[in-house]
Amino acid sequence: MILTGKVDIAAPADTVFGNVTDFDLWVPHARRKGVTMRRTDGGGDPVPGMTWETDFRFRGKIRHMDSEVVRLLRPEEMAIRSLSRGFEFFVTLQIVALAAARSRLHVSLEAKPRTLGARLLLQSARLGQSGLEAKFRSRIEGFGRSLERPLGA
């Protein structure tokens, strides 16, 4: 299953890319939503091979996911591969400069099942795919609004 969304952002592409890749600033935001994130690659600037672990609650259970930056092309693209017990996710963020102070963020999320249970869950999700797509686009728009200013501000 692939979900896509795009949003125009009132900020230069370099600013958007800097906000997207500043993982140290994302940790407190994730924590407020009940998500725990830990870097496992030793820290430093984002580079391909950067890894982290994430724990979050989904459907009443704590879930674990390992993520890795697999592609990082400044300032236009980042791709992340994440593995959970049942799924493999690929997230691609592409930033296109529209003008000096405007950019467009394209986000693509591909979910691949790794177990029979995950395959069944994904199949049932496809039945409501139009609702999932609308919710995904709404989240991407909110995410884009948050990128218009530095996250620490």
Salt bridges, closest charged atoms under 4 A:
ASP8 OD1 - ARG104 NE 2.51
ASP41 OD1 - ARG39 NE 2.88
GLU53 OE1 - ARG38 NH2 3.13
ASP55 OD2 - ARG38 NH2 2.85
ASP55 OD1 - HIS64 ND1 2.76
ASP66 OD1 - HIS64 NE2 3.01
GLU77 OE2 - ARG71 NH2 2.96
GLU88 OE2 - ARG81 NE 2.66
GLU110 OE2 - LYS112 NZ 3.98
GLU148 OE2 - ARG145 NH2 3.23
